[in-house]
């Protein structure tokens, strides 16, 4: 992975002459922590431009941006929170684009024996046991939780587990609940499961069971000029290949 990121950094130099180095601040969904962190370091190594990140649920970072927080680039885990920022007039016109897509998966702690086939009416509540809870991002405001609720509703399972949720402030917290054994099962993105050694994937939710999982990105109004170069870098073939290694799907 280090060699790949070094080559990726070298490729960033081919983006063209860079302006004088200045910091870029990226507000992004928590599920992007590992991938964007690695790409940010590669970009800085290649260009000398520092890239700083603020990771949280898409709802939290969207509200911070709308509240006036200083940010250059916003990457959301769904379209709804990007729409909120755009309606508030905080998105730089003409810069919004879908950066990535994702999968929704059911996970259990590594070493456990739970087996479930994800299909209509599957016995999720029974698999939780008498007192177990299902770890999810809070469906009230976390995109991963919204996708989870949509999928379980489509599959006819939601009523049996709606009162048994371990509601997390973002998807990475939900992932941690399962990895630490605090919840027997959880619903997260496939990319989250890929970077957490303490969990295993029990099953993948059918794409048709929930709205498409998309990651829109856009420059924030008033962004530093260097931010446009970083966004182009993230959209390029080398960065997209790195995202794939972290478990994301291409935008198309």
Secondary structure, DSSP 4 states (H G I P E B T S, - for coil): -HHHHHHHHHHHGGG-PPPSP--EEEEEEGGGHHHHHHHHHHHHHHH---EEEEEE-HHHHHHHHHTT---SEEE-SSHHHHHHHHHTT-BPTT--EEEEE--EEEEEETT-------STT--HHHHHTTT--EEEE-TTT-HHHHHHHHHHHHTT-HHHHTTSEEEESSHHHHHHHHHTTSSSEEEEEHHHHHH-TTEEEEEE--GGGS---EEEEEEBTT--HHHHHHHHHHHSHHHHHHHHHTT-EE--
